[in-house]
């Protein structure tokens, strides 16, 4: 909620996160860049077409298939290629590069400092 308040006040331009749970958006943040994807979305492995979370209600015995290209549809978060999404990384780096202040929040045990 604090980040959403800062964004609404014009102090915070964007939020770059590794969270996949969309809690920042639920708290009211609008410009959220998700480095590790989003567990509420699905994406085609072949053509990158996005699908809503409702696709999870598909027949559990069959792999969901893209209606556009026939590729496999999987959840859109870090397990895909086991890496961050290049568009999110590019956008996040651009936001950080152009920021006046960068605030890093998290558990210090999960960060590496050099």
N, C-alpha and C positions, 0 to 999 in steps of 0.2 A: 504494500500500500504506500509506503514511503516513496518508492521509486515512481509510482504513478502520480503521486502528489507533486514530486519534483518535475516530472514531465509536464503535467498540467500547468505548473507555474512558469514553464518556459526555461527552467534551469537545466533539466536533463534532456538532451536531444535524442538519445537512443540507449537501449539496454542490450548489451551483448551477453548471452548466457549459455551455459552448457546444460541447463535444465531442459528436459524433454516433456515436462508435465503441463505446460501452458498456464502455470499458476501466476506468472507475471501478467499475462493477458487477463486472467480472471480478476486480478487485483486492480486492473484498469490501465496497465501500460499498453501503449499502442505501437510504438516503433521498437519491436523486439526482434533481435537477430539471434537465431538459435543455432549455435555451432554444431550441436549434436543431433539436430533434427527435431521432430515433433512426434510424440507417441499418438497423437490424435489424427494423424494423416497417414495415408498409404501412397506409394508411388510405384509406377511401372519401372522395372529394371532396364527395360529396353528404350522406351521413348520418354521416360520421366513424367508421363501424365499423372497428375495428382488425383487422388480419390479421398473422399471423406472417411471418417472413422467408421461409418455405418458398414463399410465393406467387411468389417470384422464379423458381421453376422452371416457371412457366406457359409456354404456347406463345408463343415469342418473336414470332410473327407477329400475335398478337392482344393488344389491350389487356386487362388483367385487369379484370373486371367484378364489382361487389359483389353478393353473393348475396342481400342484403336489399333493396336499392333499385335496382340496375342501374347505379349510378354508376361512374365510373372509379376504379380503385384505383391509387394512386401511393405511392412511398416516403414515409415520414413523417420528412422532415427539411427543412431551410430552403428548398429550392426550392418548397415548397408555399406559394403566395401570396407568396413571397420575403420572408417576415417571420417573426418568432418566433411561437410559439403562445401565444395569450392566456392559456390556463390555466397554462402554465409560467411566463410572465412574472408573472402574478398571484401564483402560489405562491412564486416566487423573491423577488419584492419583499416579500412578507409575511415570509418567513424572514429577509431582510436587515434589514427594519424592526424585527423583534423580537429581533435578535441583540445580544449584548453586545460581540462582536468580529467584524469582517469582515476576512477575509484574501483578498487578490486575488493570484493567482499567474498568471504568464504572461510572454510575451515583450513587453518594453516597446514594441517597434516596432509591435505590434498594438493598443495601447491609446492612447486619447486622454485626456490629463489636462487639466482646466480649472481 
